[in-house]
Amino acid sequence: MKLLLCLLGLVLIVEGLPYLAFPDKMKRWLQQIQQVPDNQLRLVGFLAMCLGLLLTYLFR
């Protein structure tokens, strides 16, 4: 459980960095992402999950 909470903390740090460093660009990007089709977003999300699973498996 300790490792899970540590990893969650790291994910939140990485997710928050762009908002801290480039808030104006993030607002524009979030507006642009609404125009991307749902199927394409699902594919990108699936590929990101697979890459995360692979990296976790390889470097655990």
N, CA, C and O atoms as a GROMACS GRO file, in nm:
protein
  240
    1MET      N    1   0.082  -0.119   0.000
    1MET     CA    2   0.000   0.000   0.000
    1MET      C    3   0.087   0.126   0.000
    1MET      O    4   0.054   0.226  -0.062
    2LYS      N    5   0.200   0.117   0.072
    2LYS     CA    6   0.290   0.232   0.078
    2LYS      C    7   0.344   0.265  -0.061
    2LYS      O    8   0.352   0.383  -0.098
    3LEU      N    9   0.380   0.162  -0.140
    3LEU     CA   10   0.430   0.183  -0.275
    3LEU      C   11   0.322   0.244  -0.364
    3LEU      O   12   0.350   0.333  -0.445
    4LEU      N   13   0.199   0.197  -0.350
    4LEU     CA   14   0.089   0.250  -0.430
    4LEU      C   15   0.068   0.398  -0.403
    4LEU      O   16   0.049   0.476  -0.497
    5LEU      N   17   0.071   0.437  -0.277
    5LEU     CA   18   0.052   0.579  -0.244
    5LEU      C   19   0.170   0.663  -0.292
    5LEU      O   20   0.151   0.778  -0.333
    6CYS      N   21   0.288   0.609  -0.289
    6CYS     CA   22   0.406   0.679  -0.340
    6CYS      C   23   0.393   0.700  -0.491
    6CYS      O   24   0.421   0.809  -0.542
    7LEU      N   25   0.351   0.597  -0.563
    7LEU     CA   26   0.332   0.609  -0.707
    7LEU      C   27   0.221   0.706  -0.742
    7LEU      O   28   0.231   0.782  -0.839
    8LEU      N   29   0.114   0.705  -0.664
    8LEU     CA   30   0.006   0.800  -0.686
    8LEU      C   31   0.055   0.943  -0.667
    8LEU      O   32   0.019   1.032  -0.744
    9GLY      N   33   0.137   0.964  -0.567
    9GLY     CA   34   0.195   1.096  -0.546
    9GLY      C   35   0.281   1.140  -0.662
    9GLY      O   36   0.276   1.256  -0.703
   10LEU      N   37   0.361   1.049  -0.716
   10LEU     CA   38   0.445   1.081  -0.831
   10LEU      C   39   0.361   1.114  -0.954
   10LEU      O   40   0.394   1.206  -1.030
   11VAL      N   41   0.254   1.040  -0.974
   11VAL     CA   42   0.165   1.068  -1.087
   11VAL      C   43   0.104   1.208  -1.074
   11VAL      O   44   0.096   1.281  -1.172
   12LEU      N   45   0.062   1.243  -0.954
   12LEU     CA   46   0.003   1.376  -0.933
   12LEU      C   47   0.106   1.486  -0.956
   12LEU      O   48   0.071   1.593  -1.008
   13ILE      N   49   0.230   1.463  -0.920
   13ILE     CA   50   0.335   1.561  -0.946
   13ILE      C   51   0.353   1.580  -1.096
   13ILE      O   52   0.356   1.693  -1.145
   14VAL      N   53   0.365   1.469  -1.168
   14VAL     CA   54   0.386   1.477  -1.313
   14VAL      C   55   0.264   1.540  -1.382
   14VAL      O   56   0.280   1.619  -1.476
   15GLU      N   57   0.145   1.507  -1.336
   15GLU     CA   58   0.024   1.565  -1.396
   15GLU      C   59   0.011   1.714  -1.367
   15GLU      O   60  -0.042   1.789  -1.450
   16GLY      N   61   0.058   1.758  -1.253
   16GLY     CA   62   0.043   1.898  -1.215
   16GLY      C   63   0.148   1.991  -1.273
   16GLY      O   64   0.126   2.112  -1.281
   17LEU      N   65   0.262   1.938  -1.315
   17LEU     CA   66   0.371   2.021  -1.367
   17LEU      C   67   0.330   2.109  -1.486
   17LEU      O   68   0.362   2.228  -1.485
   18PRO      N   69   0.262   2.056  -1.587
   18PRO     CA   70   0.226   2.143  -1.700
   18PRO      C   71   0.133   2.259  -1.659
   18PRO      O   72   0.144   2.368  -1.714
   19TYR      N   73   0.044   2.234  -1.565
   19TYR     CA   74  -0.048   2.340  -1.520
   19TYR      C   75   0.028   2.449  -1.444
   19TYR      O   76  -0.008   2.566  -1.451
   20LEU      N   77   0.131   2.410  -1.371
   20LEU     CA   78   0.212   2.507  -1.298
   20LEU      C   79   0.301   2.587  -1.393
   20LEU      O   80   0.313   2.709  -1.379
   21ALA      N   81   0.364   2.518  -1.487
   21ALA     CA   82   0.461   2.582  -1.575
   21ALA      C   83   0.397   2.659  -1.690
   21ALA      O   84   0.446   2.766  -1.728
   22PHE      N   85   0.289   2.607  -1.748
   22PHE     CA   86   0.229   2.666  -1.868
   22PHE      C   87   0.076   2.672  -1.857
   22PHE      O   88   0.009   2.605  -1.934
   23PRO      N   89   0.020   2.750  -1.765
   23PRO     CA   90  -0.126   2.751  -1.749
   23PRO      C   91  -0.201   2.800  -1.874
   23PRO      O   92  -0.307   2.746  -1.906
   24ASP      N   93  -0.148   2.899  -1.945
   24ASP     CA   94  -0.217   2.948  -2.065
   24ASP      C   95  -0.220   2.843  -2.174
   24ASP      O   96  -0.323   2.822  -2.239
   25LYS      N   97  -0.108   2.776  -2.196
   25LYS     CA   98  -0.101   2.673  -2.299
   25LYS      C   99  -0.191   2.555  -2.263
   25LYS      O  100  -0.252   2.495  -2.352
   26MET      N  101  -0.200   2.521  -2.135
   26MET     CA  102  -0.286   2.410  -2.093
   26MET      C  103  -0.434   2.442  -2.119
   26MET      O  104  -0.510   2.354  -2.159
   27LYS      N  105  -0.474   2.567  -2.096
   27LYS     CA  106  -0.612   2.606  -2.124
   27LYS      C  107  -0.644   2.591  -2.272
   27LYS      O  108  -0.750   2.541  -2.309
   28ARG      N  109  -0.551   2.636  -2.357
   28ARG     CA  110  -0.573   2.622  -2.502
   28ARG      C  111  -0.575   2.476  -2.543
   28ARG      O  112  -0.657   2.435  -2.626
   29TRP      N  113  -0.485   2.396  -2.485
   29TRP     CA  114  -0.479   2.255  -2.520
   29TRP      C  115  -0.608   2.183  -2.479
   29TRP      O  116  -0.658   2.098  -2.552
   30LEU      N  117  -0.661   2.219  -2.362
   30LEU     CA  118  -0.785   2.156  -2.317
   30LEU      C  119  -0.904   2.193  -2.406
   30LEU      O  120  -0.996   2.114  -2.422
   31GLN      N  121  -0.901   2.313  -2.462
   31GLN     CA  122  -1.006   2.351  -2.557
   31GLN      C  123  -0.991   2.274  -2.687
   31GLN      O  124  -1.090   2.233  -2.748
   32GLN      N  125  -0.868   2.254  -2.731
   32GLN     CA  126  -0.844   2.182  -2.857
   32GLN      C  127  -0.876   2.034  -2.845
   32GLN      O  128  -0.921   1.972  -2.942
   33ILE      N  129  -0.854   1.977  -2.729
   33ILE     CA  130  -0.875   1.833  -2.713
   33ILE      C  131  -1.024   1.797  -2.722
   33ILE      O  132  -1.058   1.682  -2.749
   34GLN      N  133  -1.110   1.893  -2.699
   34GLN     CA  134  -1.254   1.867  -2.711
   34GLN      C  135  -1.293   1.837  -2.855
   34GLN      O  136  -1.398   1.778  -2.879
   35GLN      N  137  -1.211   1.876  -2.950
   35GLN     CA  138  -1.242   1.855  -3.091
   35GLN      C  139  -1.195   1.717  -3.141
   35GLN      O  140  -1.231   1.675  -3.250
   36VAL      N  141  -1.115   1.648  -3.061
   36VAL     CA  142  -1.064   1.517  -3.100
   36VAL      C  143  -1.176   1.414  -3.082
   36VAL      O  144  -1.244   1.414  -2.979
   37PRO      N  145  -1.196   1.326  -3.182
   37PRO     CA  146  -1.301   1.224  -3.170
   37PRO      C  147  -1.278   1.131  -3.050
   37PRO      O  148  -1.164   1.103  -3.012
   38ASP      N  149  -1.389   1.084  -2.992
   38ASP     CA  150  -1.382   0.996  -2.874
   38ASP      C  151  -1.300   0.870  -2.900
   38ASP      O  152  -1.222   0.828  -2.814
   39ASN      N  153  -1.318   0.810  -3.016
   39ASN     CA  154  -1.245   0.686  -3.047
   39ASN      C  155  -1.094   0.708  -3.046
   39ASN      O  156  -1.019   0.622  -3.000
   40GLN      N  157  -1.050   0.822  -3.096
   40GLN     CA  158  -0.907   0.852  -3.098
   40GLN      C  159  -0.854   0.873  -2.955
   40GLN      O  160  -0.744   0.828  -2.923
   41LEU      N  161  -0.932   0.940  -2.870
   41LEU     CA  162  -0.893   0.958  -2.730
   41LEU      C  163  -0.886   0.825  -2.657
   41LEU      O  164  -0.796   0.801  -2.576
   42ARG      N  165  -0.982   0.737  -2.685
   42ARG     CA  166  -0.981   0.604  -2.623
   42ARG      C  167  -0.858   0.526  -2.664
   42ARG      O  168  -0.797   0.458  -2.581
   43LEU      N  169  -0.821   0.534  -2.792
   43LEU     CA  170  -0.703   0.464  -2.841
   43LEU      C  171  -0.577   0.516  -2.772
   43LEU      O  172  -0.492   0.437  -2.730
   44VAL      N  173  -0.564   0.647  -2.762
   44VAL     CA  174  -0.447   0.706  -2.696
   44VAL      C  175  -0.443   0.664  -2.549
   44VAL      O  176  -0.336   0.631  -2.497
   45GLY      N  177  -0.557   0.667  -2.482
   45GLY     CA  178  -0.563   0.624  -2.342
   45GLY      C  179  -0.526   0.478  -2.325
   45GLY      O  180  -0.454   0.442  -2.232
   46PHE      N  181  -0.575   0.394  -2.415
   46PHE     CA  182  -0.542   0.251  -2.409
   46PHE      C  183  -0.394   0.228  -2.430
   46PHE      O  184  -0.332   0.149  -2.359
   47LEU      N  185  -0.335   0.296  -2.529
   47LEU     CA  186  -0.193   0.281  -2.556
   47LEU      C  187  -0.109   0.332  -2.439
   47LEU      O  188  -0.006   0.272  -2.406
   48ALA      N  189  -0.151   0.439  -2.375
   48ALA     CA  190  -0.079   0.491  -2.259
   48ALA      C  191  -0.085   0.391  -2.144
   48ALA      O  192   0.014   0.370  -2.074
   49MET      N  193  -0.202   0.330  -2.124
   49MET     CA  194  -0.214   0.229  -2.018
   49MET      C  195  -0.125   0.108  -2.048
   49MET      O  196  -0.060   0.056  -1.957
   50CYS      N  197  -0.122   0.065  -2.172
   50CYS     CA  198  -0.038  -0.050  -2.209
   50CYS      C  199   0.110  -0.018  -2.189
   50CYS      O  200   0.185  -0.101  -2.138
   51LEU      N  201   0.151   0.101  -2.228
   51LEU     CA  202   0.290   0.141  -2.209
   51LEU      C  203   0.323   0.148  -2.060
   51LEU      O  204   0.430   0.104  -2.019
   52GLY      N  205   0.233   0.202  -1.980
   52GLY     CA  206   0.255   0.208  -1.836
   52GLY      C  207   0.265   0.069  -1.774
   52GLY      O  208   0.349   0.044  -1.689
   53LEU      N  209   0.179  -0.021  -1.818
   53LEU     CA  210   0.184  -0.158  -1.768
   53LEU      C  211   0.315  -0.226  -1.808
   53LEU      O  212   0.375  -0.297  -1.727
   54LEU      N  213   0.359  -0.205  -1.931
   54LEU     CA  214   0.484  -0.264  -1.977
   54LEU      C  215   0.603  -0.210  -1.899
   54LEU      O  216   0.689  -0.286  -1.856
   55LEU      N  217   0.608  -0.078  -1.880
   55LEU     CA  218   0.717  -0.018  -1.804
   55LEU      C  219   0.718  -0.066  -1.659
   55LEU      O  220   0.824  -0.092  -1.603
   56THR      N  221   0.601  -0.079  -1.601
   56THR     CA  222   0.590  -0.128  -1.464
   56THR      C  223   0.640  -0.272  -1.454
   56THR      O  224   0.711  -0.308  -1.360
   57TYR      N  225   0.603  -0.353  -1.552
   57TYR     CA  226   0.645  -0.493  -1.552
   57TYR      C  227   0.796  -0.505  -1.571
   57TYR      O  228   0.862  -0.583  -1.501
   58LEU      N  229   0.851  -0.428  -1.664
   58LEU     CA  230   0.993  -0.438  -1.696
   58LEU      C  231   1.084  -0.385  -1.585
   58LEU      O  232   1.190  -0.442  -1.559
   59PHE      N  233   1.044  -0.277  -1.520
   59PHE     CA  234   1.132  -0.210  -1.426
   59PHE      C  235   1.093  -0.230  -1.280
   59PHE      O  236   1.143  -0.160  -1.192
   60ARG      N  237   1.004  -0.324  -1.254
   60ARG     CA  238   0.962  -0.352  -1.117
   60ARG      C  239   1.065  -0.424  -1.047
   60ARG      O  240   1.048  -0.457  -0.929
   0.00000   0.00000   0.00000
